[in-house]
Amino acid sequence: MLWSKRHCRAILCVGTVVAALSIPVTSVAAPATRRNLVKRIRFWTAPDHTRVVCDMSSESRYSIKTYSNPPKIAINIPGGRFARGVKGLVVNDGVIERIRINRLRSGAQIVLDLKKPVEFRDFALKPYKGRPHRIVIDVEKVLSSAEVQDAKKKASAVARSGDYIVIIDPGHGGSDPGAISRNGLREKDVVLRLAHLVADKIDKYRGFRAVLTRKGDYNVSLQRRIDIARSYGGDCFISLHMNSHYNKSARGSEVYYLSLKGATDKNAQAVAEKENLFLEMGDEGTKFNDDIKEIIYDLSRSNSMYKSSLLAAEIASSLKRSR
């Protein structure tokens, strides 16, 4: 869909549970009655945070305690234990120095040794598309005032350049792989490569400039994707996804744009349900922003909807010609 500089506003916002390291806090997920096994520990480094994911054998009861000297976050899993092969990890990304594991009498403990006191959020995810129960910790990266100002200046310079700004949004990323083929091909990897190719093509046209919402394999919240589009003054927002299907003979492409009529047919309803499920399972605590009514009202009064339909038709036609 098309986003004018006036209408490119935040639609969704991420509800977070944030805690300062200077005060010990406790957070508990849904209770579980059986012994929890920590099957794997993973992490991803994004420009603004580091995500740590603990894959669990079952729904987990856990608590979190923070320390300021030295700064660290301890995740305690009562009655938990570590699967064979689970080890600590060296991170050293400027946010987390390392991830340690402790086998305690009371259960399993995972400790994040931090570079400095920071804020974080934690949440639990249920099984989804082959992924197990998970405990997720997002640790915020603290940027210096110089880094913040530099990022703002860069975005502002692009917004004021007079170029037509195309926001390319490769879906998923990090702990969210998206669709996975039988041979292990992951949607997040394919759309990222495609996004770079599309951006390179766009940048070759005079008066056009592409901006990616993510440039690597890391999580980007829906709110953050919208914030990026707004900060760079995006005129057009294109999100890239790859769908999977049980039918091996399934081929082709689909192009969607915002419709004020809502999801009335089966295909549109399926897309809406998939997105809603993603909001619940893959992007914790996401809820509609209070500005959505104003955005819809503005869009209905403008020709953005009409332009979006024209762009969608042109993209679909171009894809058909390239087969």
C-alpha positions as CSV (number, residue, x, y, z in Angstrom):
1,M,0.0,0.0,0.0
2,L,1.1,3.6,-0.4
3,W,2.1,5.7,2.5
4,S,2.3,9.5,2.1
5,K,4.5,11.4,4.4
6,R,1.4,12.7,6.2
7,H,-0.3,9.3,6.6
8,C,2.7,7.1,7.4
9,R,1.8,6.9,11.1
10,A,2.0,4.1,13.6
11,I,-0.9,1.6,13.4
12,L,0.3,-1.0,15.9
13,C,2.2,-0.7,19.1
14,V,3.9,-3.4,21.2
15,G,2.9,-3.8,24.8
16,T,6.0,-4.6,26.8
17,V,7.0,-5.6,30.3
18,V,10.0,-3.4,31.1
19,A,12.1,-3.5,34.2
20,A,15.1,-1.4,35.3
21,L,18.1,-3.4,36.5
22,S,18.5,-1.2,39.5
23,I,15.5,-2.9,41.1
24,P,15.2,-6.7,41.5
25,V,11.9,-7.8,39.9
26,T,10.0,-11.1,39.5
27,S,8.0,-12.1,36.5
28,V,6.0,-15.4,36.2
29,A,4.5,-17.0,33.2
30,A,1.6,-19.6,33.2
31,P,2.1,-22.4,35.8
32,A,3.1,-25.8,34.7
33,T,2.8,-29.1,36.6
34,R,5.5,-31.2,34.9
35,R,9.3,-30.9,35.0
36,N,10.6,-28.5,32.4
37,L,13.5,-29.3,30.2
38,V,15.5,-26.5,28.6
39,K,16.1,-28.0,25.2
40,R,18.1,-25.1,23.6
41,I,19.2,-21.5,24.1
42,R,19.5,-19.1,21.2
43,F,20.2,-15.4,20.7
44,W,20.0,-12.8,17.9
45,T,21.5,-9.3,17.9
46,A,19.5,-6.5,16.3
47,P,20.4,-2.8,16.0
48,D,18.3,-1.9,19.0
49,H,18.2,-5.0,21.2
50,T,19.4,-8.6,21.7
51,R,16.8,-11.4,21.9
52,V,17.5,-14.5,23.9
53,V,15.1,-17.5,23.4
54,C,15.0,-20.6,25.6
55,D,13.2,-23.6,23.9
56,M,11.3,-25.6,26.5
57,S,9.8,-29.1,26.6
58,S,6.6,-27.8,28.1
59,E,4.7,-24.7,29.3
60,S,7.0,-23.1,31.8
61,R,6.7,-21.4,35.1
62,Y,9.7,-19.1,35.6
63,S,10.8,-16.1,37.5
64,I,13.3,-13.3,36.7
65,K,15.6,-11.5,39.1
66,T,17.8,-8.6,38.1
67,Y,21.1,-7.4,39.7
68,S,23.0,-4.1,39.2
69,N,26.5,-4.9,40.5
70,P,27.5,-6.6,38.4
71,P,24.6,-6.1,36.0
72,K,22.8,-9.3,35.1
73,I,19.5,-11.0,34.5
74,A,18.7,-14.4,36.1
75,I,15.9,-16.5,34.7
76,N,14.9,-19.2,37.2
77,I,12.9,-22.2,36.2
78,P,11.7,-24.2,39.3
79,G,12.1,-27.9,38.9
80,G,13.8,-27.4,35.5
81,R,16.8,-29.1,34.0
82,F,19.0,-28.7,30.9
83,A,18.9,-31.1,28.0
84,R,22.2,-32.8,27.1
85,G,24.4,-30.6,25.1
86,V,23.0,-27.3,26.3
87,K,25.9,-25.0,27.2
88,G,26.6,-21.4,27.9
89,L,27.1,-19.0,25.0
90,V,29.5,-16.1,24.4
91,V,27.7,-13.1,23.0
92,N,29.8,-10.0,23.3
93,D,27.6,-7.8,21.2
94,G,27.8,-4.7,23.4
95,V,24.6,-5.6,25.2
96,I,25.1,-9.1,26.6
97,E,28.6,-10.4,27.3
98,R,27.7,-14.0,27.8
99,I,24.9,-16.4,28.7
100,R,25.6,-18.8,31.6
101,I,23.7,-21.8,32.8
102,N,23.5,-23.0,36.4
103,R,22.2,-26.4,37.6
104,L,20.6,-25.6,41.0
105,R,18.9,-27.9,43.5
106,S,15.7,-25.8,42.9
107,G,15.9,-26.1,39.2
108,A,17.5,-24.6,36.1
109,Q,19.0,-21.0,36.0
110,I,20.0,-19.0,33.0
111,V,22.1,-15.9,33.6
112,L,22.6,-13.1,31.2
113,D,25.8,-11.2,32.0
114,L,25.3,-7.6,30.8
115,K,27.7,-4.9,29.6
116,K,25.8,-2.3,31.6
117,P,22.4,-1.9,33.4
118,V,19.7,-1.9,30.7
119,E,15.9,-2.4,30.4
120,F,14.3,-5.6,29.1
121,R,11.0,-7.3,28.5
122,D,10.1,-11.0,28.9
123,F,7.3,-13.2,27.7
124,A,6.4,-16.8,27.1
125,L,5.2,-18.2,23.7
126,K,3.2,-21.3,23.1
127,P,4.0,-23.9,20.4
128,Y,3.6,-22.5,16.9
129,K,4.4,-24.1,13.5
130,G,6.7,-26.7,14.9
131,R,8.3,-24.4,17.4
132,P,8.1,-25.5,21.1
133,H,7.1,-23.6,24.2
134,R,9.6,-20.7,24.6
135,I,10.7,-18.2,27.1
136,V,11.9,-14.9,25.4
137,I,14.0,-12.1,26.8
138,D,14.5,-8.9,24.8
139,V,17.4,-6.9,26.2
140,E,17.4,-3.3,25.0
141,K,20.6,-1.8,23.5
142,V,21.4,1.5,25.2
143,L,22.5,4.0,22.5
144,S,24.6,7.0,23.4
145,S,23.2,10.5,22.7
146,A,25.6,10.8,19.8
147,E,24.4,7.5,18.3
148,V,20.7,8.6,18.7
149,Q,21.3,12.0,17.1
150,D,23.3,10.4,14.2
151,A,20.5,8.0,13.5
152,K,17.9,10.8,13.5
153,K,20.1,12.9,11.2
154,K,20.5,10.1,8.7
155,A,16.7,9.4,8.6
156,S,15.9,13.1,8.4
157,A,18.3,13.6,5.5
158,V,16.7,10.8,3.6
159,A,13.2,12.2,4.3
160,R,14.2,15.7,3.2
161,S,16.0,14.5,0.1
162,G,13.0,15.0,-2.2
163,D,13.4,11.4,-3.4
164,Y,10.4,9.0,-3.5
165,I,11.1,6.8,-0.5
166,V,10.2,3.1,-0.8
167,I,10.1,1.2,2.5
168,I,11.0,-2.5,1.8
169,D,9.8,-4.7,4.7
170,P,11.2,-8.3,4.7
171,G,8.9,-10.2,6.9
172,H,9.8,-12.3,10.0
173,G,13.5,-12.6,11.1
174,G,15.5,-13.8,14.1
175,S,13.5,-16.2,16.2
176,D,10.6,-16.0,13.8
177,P,11.6,-18.0,10.6
178,G,8.2,-17.7,8.9
179,A,7.3,-20.6,6.6
180,I,9.8,-23.4,6.3
181,S,10.0,-25.8,3.3
182,R,10.5,-29.5,3.6
183,N,14.2,-29.1,2.7
184,G,14.7,-26.4,5.4
185,L,14.4,-23.3,3.3
186,R,13.2,-20.5,5.6
187,E,10.9,-17.6,4.6
188,K,12.9,-15.1,6.6
189,D,16.1,-15.8,4.6
190,V,14.4,-15.8,1.2
191,V,12.6,-12.5,1.7
192,L,15.7,-10.8,3.1
193,R,17.7,-11.7,0.0
194,L,14.8,-10.6,-2.1
195,A,14.5,-7.3,-0.2
196,H,18.2,-6.5,-0.9
197,L,17.7,-7.3,-4.6
198,V,14.6,-5.1,-4.8
199,A,16.3,-2.2,-2.9
200,D,19.3,-2.4,-5.3
201,K,17.0,-2.1,-8.3
202,I,15.1,0.8,-6.8
203,D,18.2,2.7,-5.9
204,K,19.3,2.6,-9.6
205,Y,16.4,4.8,-10.6
206,R,17.0,8.6,-10.2
207,G,14.7,10.2,-7.7
208,F,14.0,6.9,-5.9
209,R,15.5,5.5,-2.7
210,A,14.9,2.3,-0.9
211,V,15.0,1.8,2.9
212,L,14.9,-1.7,4.5
213,T,13.2,-2.3,7.8
214,R,15.7,-5.0,8.6
215,K,19.1,-5.7,7.0
216,G,20.0,-8.9,8.8
217,D,18.6,-11.9,10.6
218,Y,17.0,-10.4,13.7
219,N,13.6,-9.7,15.1
220,V,11.9,-6.4,14.3
221,S,8.5,-5.7,16.0
222,L,5.6,-4.5,13.9
223,Q,5.7,-1.1,15.8
224,R,9.4,-0.7,15.0
225,R,8.8,-1.4,11.3
226,I,6.2,1.3,11.2
227,D,8.5,3.7,13.2
228,I,11.2,3.2,10.6
229,A,8.8,4.0,7.8
230,R,7.7,7.2,9.6
231,S,11.2,8.4,10.5
232,Y,12.4,8.1,6.9
233,G,9.3,9.7,5.5
234,G,8.2,6.7,3.6
235,D,6.0,7.3,0.6
236,C,5.4,3.6,-0.2
237,F,5.5,0.6,2.1
238,I,5.9,-2.9,0.6
239,S,6.1,-6.0,2.8
240,L,7.6,-9.1,1.4
241,H,6.5,-12.6,2.4
242,M,6.7,-16.2,1.1
243,N,3.7,-18.5,1.7
244,S,3.8,-22.3,2.1
245,H,1.2,-24.8,0.9
246,Y,0.5,-28.5,1.4
247,N,-0.1,-28.8,-2.3
248,K,3.3,-29.3,-4.1
249,S,1.8,-28.1,-7.4
250,A,0.9,-24.7,-5.9
251,R,2.5,-21.8,-7.8
252,G,2.1,-18.1,-8.3
253,S,2.1,-14.9,-6.3
254,E,-0.4,-12.7,-4.4
255,V,-0.4,-8.9,-3.9
256,Y,-2.5,-7.4,-1.2
257,Y,-3.3,-3.8,-0.3
258,L,-5.4,-2.2,2.5
259,S,-9.2,-2.4,1.9
260,L,-11.6,-0.5,4.1
261,K,-14.3,-3.0,3.3
262,G,-12.6,-5.6,5.5
263,A,-11.8,-9.3,4.9
264,T,-15.0,-10.5,3.4
265,D,-13.9,-13.4,1.1
266,K,-12.3,-16.6,2.2
267,N,-8.8,-15.7,1.0
268,A,-8.7,-12.3,2.7
269,Q,-10.1,-13.8,5.8
270,A,-7.4,-16.4,5.9
271,V,-4.7,-13.7,5.6
272,A,-6.3,-11.7,8.4
273,E,-6.5,-14.8,10.6
274,K,-2.8,-15.5,9.9
275,E,-1.8,-12.0,10.8
276,N,-3.8,-12.1,14.0
277,L,-2.2,-15.4,14.9
278,F,1.2,-13.8,14.3
279,L,0.4,-10.9,16.5
280,E,-0.6,-13.3,19.3
281,M,2.2,-15.9,18.9
282,G,5.1,-14.2,17.3
283,D,5.1,-10.6,18.3
284,E,4.2,-10.5,22.0
285,G,1.6,-8.2,23.4
286,T,0.9,-6.4,20.2
287,K,-2.3,-4.4,20.2
288,F,-4.0,-1.8,18.0
289,N,-2.9,1.8,18.6
290,D,-5.5,4.4,19.4
291,D,-4.5,6.3,16.3
292,I,-6.0,3.6,14.0
293,K,-9.4,5.3,13.7
294,E,-7.8,8.6,12.7
295,I,-5.5,6.8,10.1
296,I,-8.5,4.9,8.5
297,Y,-10.4,8.2,8.5
298,D,-7.5,10.0,6.8
299,L,-7.0,7.2,4.3
300,S,-10.7,7.2,3.4
301,R,-10.6,10.9,2.6
302,S,-7.5,10.7,0.5
303,N,-6.5,8.9,-2.8
304,S,-4.1,6.6,-1.0
305,M,-6.4,3.7,-1.3
306,Y,-6.8,4.3,-5.1
307,K,-3.0,4.6,-5.5
308,S,-2.4,1.4,-3.5
309,S,-4.8,-0.5,-5.8
310,L,-3.0,0.8,-8.9
311,L,0.4,-0.1,-7.5
312,A,-0.8,-3.6,-6.5
313,A,-2.2,-4.2,-10.0
314,E,1.0,-3.0,-11.6
315,I,3.1,-5.3,-9.4
316,A,0.8,-8.3,-10.1
317,S,1.0,-7.6,-13.8
318,S,4.8,-7.3,-13.7
319,L,5.1,-10.6,-11.8
320,K,2.9,-12.3,-14.4
321,R,5.0,-11.0,-17.3
322,S,8.3,-12.2,-15.7
323,R,7.2,-15.8,-15.5
